[in-house]
Amino acid sequence: MEEYEIVPPHYVVSSKMIIDLWEKLGKPQNPFSNSGRKVLDFIIEVWKELYPNDYENWLAIRSDYKKSELSIEEQVRKETGRSLASYPMFVYKVMKVVFPNFDPAERKNCMRMAKLYPIFRFANKL
């Protein structure tokens, strides 16, 4: 006999609200159009509401990373990489569902997202 975890009602409702908004706005295919930005703004707000501790931790981690970031010259000399942008797991997973043909990890998309949404920006300088 398989056991299934019960999904909390507020998760179900918020998922439905995201999909309803996406459909109402014409099913935008990426978060860069006006309607796509509205959907992504809503996704971010849902994340903040459902996971307030994750949101606070996200801000703290992002701040710590930016404070300890090496200069570009030091990164090249030490052959280290750097994170230009990063996404909270909830936001990333929902983006992959809502915008299935959009790759948020692709460099050009990542750069654009970091410019449009400072919350995703990890690097001090893009």
C-alpha positions in Angstrom: 0.0 0.0 0.0 1.4 3.3 -1.1 1.3 6.3 1.2 0.8 9.8 -0.2 1.6 13.0 1.5 -1.3 15.4 1.9 -0.7 18.7 0.1 -1.6 21.6 2.3 -4.7 23.5 1.0 -2.8 26.8 0.7 -0.3 25.2 -1.7 -3.1 23.9 -3.8 -4.9 27.3 -3.8 -1.7 29.3 -4.6 -0.8 26.9 -7.5 -4.3 27.3 -8.9 -4.0 31.1 -8.6 -0.6 31.1 -10.4 -2.0 29.0 -13.3 -5.2 31.0 -13.5 -3.2 34.2 -13.8 -0.9 32.7 -16.4 -4.0 31.6 -18.5 -5.7 35.0 -18.0 -2.6 36.8 -19.2 -2.5 34.7 -22.4 -0.1 32.0 -21.3 3.1 34.0 -21.7 6.1 31.9 -22.8 8.8 33.8 -20.9 9.1 36.2 -18.0 10.4 39.1 -20.1 7.1 40.1 -21.7 4.8 42.4 -19.8 2.4 39.6 -19.0 5.2 37.2 -18.2 6.6 39.7 -15.7 3.3 40.0 -14.0 3.2 36.2 -13.6 6.8 36.1 -12.3 6.1 39.0 -9.9 3.1 37.0 -8.6 5.2 33.8 -8.3 7.8 35.7 -6.2 5.0 37.1 -3.9 3.6 33.7 -3.4 7.0 32.4 -2.4 7.5 35.2 0.0 4.1 34.5 1.6 4.4 30.7 1.7 8.0 30.6 2.8 8.8 33.7 4.9 11.8 32.0 6.6 13.3 30.9 3.2 12.8 34.5 1.9 14.7 36.0 4.9 17.4 33.3 4.6 17.7 34.0 0.8 18.3 37.7 1.5 20.9 37.0 4.1 22.8 34.4 1.9 22.6 36.8 -1.1 24.0 39.7 1.1 26.8 37.5 2.5 27.8 36.3 -1.0 28.0 39.8 -2.3 30.1 41.0 0.7 32.6 38.2 0.2 32.8 38.2 -3.6 36.2 38.5 -5.1 37.0 41.1 -7.7 36.9 39.9 -11.3 40.7 40.1 -11.5 41.0 37.9 -8.4 38.5 35.4 -9.7 40.4 35.1 -13.0 43.8 34.8 -11.2 42.4 32.1 -8.8 40.4 30.5 -11.6 37.2 30.6 -9.6 33.7 30.9 -11.0 31.1 33.3 -9.7 27.3 33.3 -9.5 25.8 36.1 -11.5 22.3 35.2 -10.5 20.5 32.5 -8.6 16.9 31.6 -8.0 15.1 30.3 -4.9 14.2 26.7 -5.5 10.4 27.3 -5.3 10.6 30.1 -7.8 12.8 28.1 -10.1 10.6 25.1 -10.1 7.4 27.1 -10.7 9.1 29.0 -13.5 10.1 25.7 -15.2 6.4 24.7 -15.1 4.9 28.0 -16.1 7.5 28.8 -18.8 8.5 25.3 -20.0 10.5 26.5 -23.0 12.4 29.1 -21.0 15.8 28.2 -19.5 16.4 30.5 -16.6 20.0 29.1 -16.2 21.0 30.1 -19.8 23.6 32.9 -19.5 21.7 35.5 -21.5 18.5 34.8 -19.6 20.4 34.7 -16.3 22.0 38.1 -17.0 18.6 39.6 -18.0 16.8 38.2 -15.0 19.5 39.6 -12.7 19.0 43.1 -14.2 15.2 43.0 -14.1 14.9 41.3 -10.7 17.6 42.4 -8.2 16.4 39.7 -5.8 18.0 37.1 -8.1 21.3 39.1 -8.5 24.2 37.6 -6.7 27.2 39.3 -8.3 28.1 42.9 -7.4 29.0 43.6 -11.0 27.3 41.9 -14.0 
